[in-house]
Amino acid sequence: MQKIAIVFCFWVFVQSDLFAQNNYTYSVGSNIFAGNVLKHHFRSGHLVTSYPIGMEVFINKNTYGQKPWEIRYKYPNIGLSLAYFDFDNPALGQILAATVYFELYLLRKKHHQLSFKIGTGQAYATAPFNQDFNNKNNLIGSRFTYTMQGRLTYYYQLNQRFKLTAALTLSHFSNGAIRKPNLGVNVVSLNIGGLYRLQENQPDHITKIQSTSSPKYWINTTLYAGARYVIFTGAPYPFYGFNTYLAKPLSPISALQIGLDGFYDLALRSEIETDPNLTNQQKSELDFKRIGVFLGHELLIGKLGFVIQVGYHAYSPYRSGDDVYQRYGLKYYIKDHFSMSLAFKSNFSVAQGVEYGIGYRFIRN
């Protein structure tokens, strides 16, 4: 499953046309950082004892209105970063993370800029949980893990090509419950560095916004699959499901969703079978299938969609965790109707699995 996620992120990265030569300019930069591991679970306190430090290098593609979505988002950046985290704690070790990101400008003056960056990717941990050699690390359960990052960055323009940067960053690492224990790691850090534009010339923002009309609505259905680790049996179990919703566009880049989830989770069935608090009759009678209802939002960036959904298990005979759940997803649209998706489902801070999906949508214009 981790290999599928790596291929998916790389494919989306290539499709984003980062290195296309269409009068775009590029910037490279680096920064150093120091931070703190957040205590987000009562069982993680013994590991929140040090202050991670590290460094990052990155490359930006600076967009200037060559495509309609670039104008709508006021000429954002897209890019790739490579970061090194040293937790200064033998139980947590180090992490190397590769992140594909999207950067929106909140303020753009001559000498001062403020931006918000959101990204996702893959990471490698040097000291994951090991029953024999590293049983204190209940935050990172496998060497390969997913990463998500949000960052608020201030730029000071020294000259046409060089900027100083200062940023506040939240980085999250989790393997999506493919291997447990895996409570996940959240790092808040302060970053200081610089950015250098490779080309001397900077294109003017002369492209006008073309008039576009949004569909009245669309109906989307996604079939997905994944795997989730059950700690009592020491093995991963597959899960399957569907996600269908009605989407109402608010603008060409934003849509609200209301929908229905169906869950067929063999890991949950295993939890029922190994639950010591249930009688044999209860184990045979309890249904492991679930149905959920949710509200969501999708942010559209060209062919990419960033999805956030908050749902409730309306049908869930067996209680395992909280009935309120969240889904954070990345969707790539192939033509107008077909899509590929990668989504992370959780119960607040507890990972419930990574979903790999194929979808179809019916559009009403």
C-alpha positions as CSV (number, residue, x, y, z in Angstrom):
1,M,0.0,0.0,0.0
2,Q,2.8,2.4,0.8
3,K,4.3,1.8,-2.7
4,I,0.9,2.6,-4.3
5,A,0.8,5.9,-2.3
6,I,4.3,6.8,-3.5
7,V,3.4,6.1,-7.1
8,F,0.2,8.1,-6.8
9,C,1.9,11.2,-5.3
10,F,4.7,11.0,-7.9
11,W,2.2,10.7,-10.7
12,V,0.1,13.7,-9.5
13,F,3.4,15.6,-9.1
14,V,4.3,14.9,-12.7
15,Q,0.8,15.7,-14.0
16,S,1.0,19.1,-12.2
17,D,3.5,20.1,-14.9
18,L,6.1,21.4,-12.5
19,F,9.0,21.5,-14.9
20,A,7.1,22.5,-18.0
21,Q,8.7,25.3,-19.9
22,N,5.8,27.7,-20.5
23,N,7.4,31.1,-19.6
24,Y,7.3,30.1,-15.9
25,T,10.0,31.0,-13.5
26,Y,11.6,28.8,-10.8
27,S,13.0,29.5,-7.4
28,V,15.2,27.3,-5.1
29,G,15.6,27.7,-1.4
30,S,16.5,26.2,2.0
31,N,15.8,26.7,5.6
32,I,16.8,25.4,9.0
33,F,14.2,24.8,11.8
34,A,13.7,24.0,15.5
35,G,10.5,22.9,17.0
36,N,8.5,20.8,19.5
37,V,6.6,17.5,19.4
38,L,3.0,18.1,20.4
39,K,1.5,15.9,23.1
40,H,-1.8,15.0,21.3
41,H,-2.5,11.7,23.2
42,F,-2.1,10.7,26.9
43,R,0.1,7.7,25.8
44,S,2.7,9.9,24.0
45,G,3.9,12.0,27.0
46,H,7.0,9.8,27.6
47,L,8.3,10.8,24.1
48,V,7.7,14.5,24.3
49,T,11.0,15.2,26.0
50,S,13.2,16.9,23.3
51,Y,13.1,19.5,20.7
52,P,13.6,18.4,17.0
53,I,15.8,20.3,14.7
54,G,16.4,19.9,11.0
55,M,16.8,21.5,7.5
56,E,14.9,21.6,4.3
57,V,15.6,22.3,0.6
58,F,12.9,23.0,-2.0
59,I,12.1,24.1,-5.5
60,N,9.2,26.3,-6.5
61,K,7.4,26.8,-9.8
62,N,6.2,30.4,-9.8
63,T,2.9,30.6,-11.7
64,Y,1.9,33.7,-13.6
65,G,-1.5,33.1,-15.1
66,Q,-0.8,30.7,-18.0
67,K,-3.8,28.6,-16.9
68,P,-7.2,29.8,-15.6
69,W,-6.8,28.2,-12.2
70,E,-3.6,30.1,-11.6
71,I,-5.4,33.4,-12.0
72,R,-8.2,32.4,-9.7
73,Y,-5.8,31.6,-7.0
74,K,-3.8,34.8,-7.6
75,Y,-0.7,33.2,-9.0
76,P,0.3,30.6,-6.4
77,N,3.5,28.4,-6.3
78,I,3.7,24.7,-6.6
79,G,6.8,22.8,-5.6
80,L,8.7,19.9,-4.1
81,S,10.6,19.9,-0.7
82,L,13.0,17.5,1.0
83,A,13.3,17.8,4.7
84,Y,15.4,16.2,7.5
85,F,14.1,15.9,11.1
86,D,16.3,15.0,14.0
87,F,14.2,14.4,17.1
88,D,17.2,14.2,19.4
89,N,15.6,11.2,21.0
90,P,16.8,7.6,20.3
91,A,13.2,6.3,20.4
92,L,12.1,8.6,17.6
93,G,15.3,8.8,15.6
94,Q,15.2,10.8,12.4
95,I,12.8,11.3,9.6
96,L,13.4,12.2,5.9
97,A,10.3,13.6,4.2
98,A,9.5,14.4,0.6
99,T,6.5,16.7,0.2
100,V,4.6,18.1,-2.9
101,Y,3.0,21.4,-1.9
102,F,0.7,24.2,-3.1
103,E,1.4,27.8,-1.8
104,L,-1.2,30.5,-1.7
105,Y,-0.3,34.2,-1.3
106,L,-2.3,36.0,1.4
107,L,-0.4,39.3,1.0
108,R,1.8,40.4,-2.0
109,K,3.5,43.7,-1.6
110,K,6.8,45.0,-3.2
111,H,9.0,44.0,-0.3
112,H,6.7,41.9,1.9
113,Q,4.7,38.8,1.2
114,L,2.7,36.4,3.3
115,S,1.7,32.9,2.1
116,F,0.1,29.7,3.3
117,K,1.4,26.4,2.1
118,I,-0.2,23.0,2.3
119,G,1.5,19.7,1.2
120,T,1.5,16.0,1.4
121,G,4.0,13.2,0.6
122,Q,6.0,10.3,1.9
123,A,8.6,10.0,4.7
124,Y,11.1,7.5,6.0
125,A,11.7,7.0,9.7
126,T,14.9,5.5,11.0
127,A,13.6,4.3,14.4
128,P,10.0,2.9,14.1
129,F,8.4,0.7,16.7
130,N,10.1,-2.6,17.3
131,Q,9.0,-5.0,20.0
132,D,12.5,-6.1,20.7
133,F,14.7,-3.0,20.1
134,N,12.4,0.0,20.3
135,N,9.2,-0.7,22.1
136,K,8.9,2.8,23.6
137,N,8.0,4.3,20.2
138,N,4.3,4.1,20.0
139,L,4.1,7.2,17.7
140,I,5.7,5.7,14.5
141,G,4.8,2.1,13.6
142,S,6.7,1.6,10.3
143,R,9.7,2.9,8.4
144,F,7.6,4.3,5.5
145,T,4.9,6.8,6.6
146,Y,2.8,9.5,5.1
147,T,3.4,13.2,5.8
148,M,1.1,16.3,5.7
149,Q,2.2,19.8,6.2
150,G,0.8,23.3,6.7
151,R,3.0,26.4,6.8
152,L,2.5,30.2,7.2
153,T,5.5,32.0,5.6
154,Y,6.7,35.6,5.6
155,Y,9.0,36.8,2.8
156,Y,11.2,39.9,2.8
157,Q,12.3,40.9,-0.7
158,L,16.0,41.9,-0.6
159,N,16.2,42.4,-4.4
160,Q,14.6,41.1,-7.5
161,R,15.9,37.6,-7.1
162,F,16.5,37.0,-3.4
163,K,14.2,36.8,-0.4
164,L,14.6,36.1,3.3
165,T,12.0,33.8,4.8
166,A,10.5,33.1,8.3
167,A,7.8,30.5,8.8
168,L,5.6,28.7,11.3
169,T,5.1,25.0,10.3
170,L,2.9,22.1,11.4
171,S,4.2,18.7,10.2
172,H,2.3,15.5,10.7
173,F,3.6,11.9,10.2
174,S,1.4,8.8,10.3
175,N,1.2,5.5,8.4
176,G,-2.6,5.4,8.4
177,A,-2.9,2.4,10.7
178,I,-1.2,0.1,8.3
179,R,1.1,-0.9,11.1
180,K,0.6,-0.3,14.8
181,P,1.2,1.1,17.4
182,N,1.0,4.4,15.4
183,L,-0.4,7.4,17.3
184,G,1.3,9.7,14.8
185,V,3.8,12.6,15.3
186,N,2.9,16.3,15.2
187,V,5.8,18.8,15.1
188,V,5.4,22.6,15.4
189,S,8.5,24.4,14.2
190,L,10.0,27.8,13.4
191,N,11.8,28.0,10.1
192,I,14.4,30.6,8.9
193,G,16.0,30.6,5.5
194,G,16.2,32.1,2.0
195,L,14.8,31.8,-1.5
196,Y,16.6,32.6,-4.8
197,R,14.8,33.1,-8.2
198,L,16.7,31.2,-10.9
199,Q,15.6,33.5,-13.8
200,E,16.3,37.2,-13.8
201,N,13.1,38.3,-15.6
202,Q,9.7,38.1,-14.0
203,P,6.6,37.8,-16.2
204,D,3.8,40.4,-15.8
205,H,0.4,39.4,-14.6
206,I,-1.4,40.4,-17.8
207,T,-3.7,37.5,-18.4
208,K,-7.3,38.4,-17.7
209,I,-9.7,36.1,-15.9
210,Q,-11.8,34.3,-18.5
211,S,-15.5,34.1,-17.8
212,T,-16.3,30.5,-16.7
213,S,-19.5,28.9,-15.5
214,S,-19.8,26.3,-12.8
215,P,-22.0,23.2,-13.1
216,K,-25.3,23.3,-11.2
217,Y,-24.2,20.3,-9.2
218,W,-22.6,16.9,-9.6
219,I,-22.9,13.4,-8.1
220,N,-19.7,11.6,-7.3
221,T,-19.3,7.9,-6.3
222,T,-15.9,6.4,-5.3
223,L,-15.1,2.8,-4.6
224,Y,-12.0,2.4,-2.4
225,A,-9.9,-0.2,-0.6
226,G,-7.1,-0.3,1.9
227,A,-5.7,-2.2,4.8
228,R,-5.7,-1.7,8.6
229,Y,-3.5,-3.2,11.3
230,V,-5.1,-5.0,14.3
231,I,-2.8,-5.0,17.2
232,F,-4.4,-8.0,19.0
233,T,-3.7,-10.3,16.0
234,G,-0.5,-8.6,14.8
235,A,-1.7,-8.5,11.2
236,P,-3.2,-6.1,8.6
237,Y,-6.7,-6.7,7.4
238,P,-8.3,-5.3,4.2
239,F,-11.3,-3.0,4.2
240,Y,-13.5,-1.9,1.3
241,G,-16.2,0.8,0.9
242,F,-18.0,3.4,-1.1
243,N,-18.3,7.1,-0.8
244,T,-21.1,8.9,-2.7
245,Y,-22.1,12.6,-2.4
246,L,-24.0,15.4,-4.0
247,A,-21.7,18.5,-4.6
248,K,-23.0,22.0,-5.0
249,P,-20.4,24.5,-6.4
250,L,-20.0,27.8,-4.6
251,S,-17.5,29.0,-7.2
252,P,-15.3,27.6,-9.9
253,I,-12.8,26.6,-7.2
254,S,-15.0,25.5,-4.3
255,A,-17.9,23.1,-3.7
256,L,-19.9,21.9,-0.7
257,Q,-20.8,18.2,-0.3
258,I,-23.4,16.1,1.5
259,G,-23.1,12.3,1.2
260,L,-23.2,8.7,2.4
261,D,-20.4,6.3,3.3
262,G,-20.5,2.5,3.4
263,F,-17.8,0.5,5.3
264,Y,-16.9,-3.2,5.0
265,D,-14.0,-3.5,7.4
266,L,-12.5,-6.9,8.0
267,A,-10.2,-5.4,10.6
268,L,-13.3,-4.4,12.6
269,R,-14.6,-8.0,12.3
270,S,-11.3,-9.2,13.7
271,E,-11.6,-6.7,16.6
272,I,-15.1,-8.2,17.4
273,E,-13.8,-11.7,17.3
274,T,-10.9,-10.9,19.7
275,D,-12.8,-8.6,22.1
276,P,-12.6,-10.2,25.6
277,N,-15.6,-8.2,26.8
278,L,-18.0,-9.9,24.4
279,T,-19.7,-13.3,24.8
280,N,-19.5,-15.8,21.9
281,Q,-23.2,-15.2,21.1
282,Q,-22.5,-11.4,20.9
283,K,-19.6,-12.0,18.7
284,S,-21.7,-14.0,16.3
285,E,-24.6,-11.5,16.3
286,L,-22.8,-8.2,16.0
287,D,-22.5,-6.7,12.5
288,F,-19.1,-5.3,11.6
289,K,-20.4,-3.2,8.7
290,R,-21.0,0.5,9.1
291,I,-22.9,3.3,7.4
292,G,-21.9,6.9,7.7
293,V,-23.3,10.3,6.7
294,F,-21.1,13.3,6.2
295,L,-20.7,17.0,5.2
296,G,-17.7,18.0,3.2
297,H,-15.8,20.6,1.1
298,E,-13.7,20.3,-2.0
299,L,-11.1,22.9,-3.1
300,L,-10.5,22.6,-6.8
301,I,-7.0,23.4,-8.3
302,G,-7.2,22.6,-12.0
303,K,-7.5,18.8,-12.2
304,L,-6.7,18.4,-8.5
305,G,-9.2,18.4,-5.6
306,F,-8.5,18.7,-1.9
307,V,-11.3,17.1,0.1
308,I,-12.2,17.5,3.7
309,Q,-15.2,15.6,5.1
310,V,-16.6,15.2,8.6
311,G,-19.0,12.3,9.1
312,Y,-21.0,10.3,11.7
313,H,-21.4,6.5,11.9
314,A,-25.2,6.4,11.7
315,Y,-25.2,2.6,11.7
316,S,-22.5,1.0,13.8
317,P,-23.6,-1.9,16.1
318,Y,-20.1,-2.4,17.4
319,R,-18.5,0.6,19.0
320,S,-14.8,1.0,18.2
321,G,-13.5,4.5,18.8
322,D,-15.6,7.6,18.3
323,D,-18.6,7.6,15.9
324,V,-17.5,11.0,14.5
325,Y,-14.8,10.6,11.8
326,Q,-12.8,12.8,9.4
327,R,-11.5,12.3,5.9
328,Y,-8.7,14.2,4.3
329,G,-8.2,13.4,0.6
330,L,-6.4,14.3,-2.6
331,K,-8.3,13.6,-5.8
332,Y,-7.1,13.8,-9.4
333,Y,-9.7,14.1,-12.2
334,I,-9.1,12.2,-15.4
335,K,-11.1,14.2,-18.0
336,D,-14.4,15.4,-16.6
337,H,-15.9,12.2,-15.1
338,F,-13.3,9.8,-13.8
339,S,-11.0,10.3,-10.9
340,M,-8.3,8.7,-8.8
341,S,-8.1,9.4,-5.0
342,L,-5.9,8.9,-2.0
343,A,-7.7,9.7,1.4
344,F,-6.8,9.5,5.1
345,K,-9.6,8.6,7.5
346,S,-9.3,9.2,11.2
347,N,-11.2,9.5,14.5
348,F,-9.8,12.8,15.6
349,S,-6.1,11.9,16.4
350,V,-6.5,8.1,15.8
351,A,-5.8,6.9,12.3
352,Q,-8.4,4.6,10.8
353,G,-6.8,3.8,7.5
354,V,-5.7,5.1,4.1
355,E,-8.2,4.7,1.2
356,Y,-7.2,4.2,-2.4
357,G,-10.1,4.9,-4.7
358,I,-11.5,5.1,-8.2
359,G,-14.5,7.3,-8.8
360,Y,-17.0,8.6,-11.4
361,R,-19.1,11.7,-11.3
362,F,-22.3,12.7,-13.1
363,I,-22.3,16.5,-13.9
364,R,-25.4,18.6,-14.3
365,N,-24.7,21.8,-16.2
